[in-house]
Amino acid sequence: MVTEQKPLHKIFTAVPDRYDLINRVFTWGQDAKWRRKTAALCLETKPVKILDLCCGTGDLAIDLAKNAPATSSVTGLDYSPQMLEKAKAKAANAELTTPLNFIHGDVGDLPFTNEYFDCIGISFAFRNLTYKNPNTPRYLSEIVRVLKKGGRFVIVESSQPPNKLLRGLDHLYLRTFVRWMGTSLSKNKEAYDYLTASASKFYTAEELSELLVKAGFKTVTSNRLMFGATAIHVATK
């Protein structure tokens, strides 16, 4: 797989004990709030079957399962067995209102029938699927395939501040503090070199919306956060 050739794959398959802490530090603790907002947007249309794509250590899936109606079901999918073990451990200690199931899988070959999910969410992993990745068309095609007509695909991801000065400061922050702190805590310099480069060169909100429309989504709305350094996108099939 292309993803396995990326330096970032190492941090996902050899998960550092401080992985979640690193995320908190990078976003000044805001990532948890952004995931809750993403979960709320996923649940706004009262979906029955919900997928947390590239679920990682399970934060978004758990937020969904805590707040979804008991009649719903939540699935978390990731290609990293180590991440999934951490997600399962977290879920076991959480108070959930709906069933939550974690499965090992590949976004390029999702193990679900056509139009299976009412909603799909993804938190800070869409960049890894779409940044200089030749498999992007296949990934997007699979996401569209398993989402029901009228269903939502909700993405929270890094973005580019529209203001040139703020964009420059954001990139400086990524190249210095984020790279240094990530490397120090994870002991994986190559992975955080990739992370900082991909975040600073990733799509603007407008470019990401265009990508989703070309993939087959009818409408896309975007909500910028943190002066535009992050954005939540809601794409409707």
LINHUDA-V799284 format. One record per backbone hydrogen bond with DSSP energy under -0.5 kcal/mol. NH is the residue of the N-H (numbers start at 1). CO is the residue of the C=O. Records with the same first field share a line. If there is no record, write none. Layout:
BEGIN
NH: CO + CO
END
This chain:
BEGIN
5: 1 + 2
6: 2 + 3
9: 6
10: 7
11: 7 + 8
12: 8
13: 9
14: 10
19: 16
22: 18
23: 19
24: 20
25: 21
26: 22
27: 23
28: 25
29: 24
30: 27
34: 30
35: 31
36: 32
37: 33
38: 34
39: 35
40: 36
41: 37
42: 38
43: 39
44: 40
45: 42
46: 43
50: 48 + 73
51: 119
52: 75
53: 51 + 121
54: 77
55: 52 + 77
58: 55
62: 58
63: 59
64: 60
65: 61
66: 62
67: 63 + 64
68: 64
72: 69
73: 48
74: 99
75: 50
76: 101
77: 52
78: 103
81: 79
83: 12
84: 80
85: 81
86: 82
87: 83
88: 84
89: 85
90: 86
91: 87
92: 88
93: 89 + 90
94: 91
96: 94
97: 65
98: 65
99: 72
101: 74
103: 76
105: 78
109: 106
110: 107
112: 110
115: 145
116: 113 + 146
117: 146
118: 49
119: 49
120: 152
121: 51
122: 154
124: 122 + 156
129: 125
130: 126
131: 127
132: 130
134: 132
136: 133
139: 135
140: 136
141: 137
142: 138
143: 139
144: 140
145: 141
146: 142
147: 143 + 144
148: 117
151: 148
152: 118
153: 235
154: 120
155: 153 + 233
156: 122
157: 231
159: 229
161: 159
167: 163
168: 164
169: 165
170: 166
171: 167
172: 168
173: 169
174: 170
175: 171
176: 172
178: 173
179: 174
180: 176
181: 177
182: 178
183: 179
184: 180
185: 181
186: 182
187: 183
192: 188
193: 189
194: 190
195: 191
196: 192
197: 193
198: 194
199: 195
200: 196
201: 197
202: 199
208: 204
209: 205
210: 206
211: 207
212: 208
213: 209
214: 210
215: 211
216: 212 + 213
217: 212
218: 236
219: 236
221: 234
223: 232
225: 230
228: 225
229: 225 + 226
230: 225
231: 157
232: 223
233: 155 + 231
234: 221
235: 153 + 233
236: 219
237: 151
END
